[in-house]
């Protein structure tokens, strides 16, 4: 049985993190520890497949289009994306310069 957005958010919240900044049925923003990157990448990979933009890559037109409403995406950040008939879903991993933390956002926008 495929993961749902609710499953994705629930499982993300179970990964070790520092704090939840904001949470609703279609938005989750957390500060996570950098050592959780592998667990988070596996979870996002299981739901979204390969990232639309990986760490160290420049954002293409599609990555910019889907990330701009949520703060954009820079070279060191990772972006996952899925387009469904009824909604677009985005997950973003933004590593902090301290090397210890990262901001994680999961967003669903209904069309």
FENZILIN-V462297 format. One record per helix or strand of 2 or more residues. SS is the DSSP state (hx for helix, st for strand). FROM is the first residue (numbers start at 1). TO is the last residue. If there is no record, write none. Layout:
SS	FROM	TO
SS	FROM	TO
This chain:
hx	5	14
st	17	24
st	27	33
hx	34	48
hx	61	68
st	78	83
st	87	95
st	101	110
